[in-house]
């Protein structure tokens, strides 16, 4: 008799309007250690949240991090990771992980990519070698990596893209979602940790595409929901569209996704955005912004964004953020952080990243609490006021 596999379970604990506080139970995050939502997921591109050891990411409270399929496939290779027991064991991260499908990286890193109905031909950004990602190949790689949540292979439509082009891209993406699911169902028992979690398996999420067109987003959502995934992502955002458009697309898409499944917006955002999206009913988000900004000396604080390299911090004896209790703010001064950044010391990236992650993860903790006690609108107002008082936007793609 074939084994019955259990994907994730999602439980809603509190609601405030359309916002929800809940728990996602996964093989590597279950029971008391389940992922609390709304959640922000730090990005661990090549099997490392850049500049921070796994034990510190754990201490900061992250229960789920991302890995990037494209990068791990090219280096060290998914078969090596499989032989090492999967990504959890290879990088020594006992908690939950999510891998993207590789579609977005192929889209953003490869000028020479060629999309056919079968898949995407692309060249490695490392050595120029030729590769082909198909839906089946992407899922095969993601099963070898063994994240708790994996994503269907999709085409991320560029911005701007006209209606006809977006329509065609959407049809490809929906066909690929079906192929991704069929391959996953046939091969999910091959995940490297199958024997450690009897009866549990990875969970495959669908990805809503459709560019900036509400009717295509709706169609994409409805056709994916008919395929029945345990969770749904909204993809194809943060592709250089204006930020008000990002919000409009999320707003237009969410009502077409089932209430009893997790909803994940990929690649967002600034603090005031992730709070707003949580208020709109988003459960999961990820972004390189806090970690990438940190490596450029840009800190998110309760007083707004600050560039720690600024001369005005040269003799500032205060912590990076007076309201933050992270290990960096408890111990080091702005003067020292400024000195490390000015001297380009590696420790500068480490400490800045730890603080920014603490800020994002603590903010989501506040969001969850605010949903439970009904104060989310005032939290959003506070975070927005701080953002308005800060300097302009931070370049996220430098
Ligand atoms: Zn801090």
Boltz pocket constraint, residues with backbone or C-beta under 6 A from the ligand:
constraints:
  - pocket:
      binder: B
      contacts: [[A, 320], [A, 321], [A, 324], [A, 325], [A, 326], [A, 327], [A, 328], [A, 329], [A, 330], [A, 354], [A, 355], [A, 356], [A, 358], [A, 359]]
      max_distance: 6.0
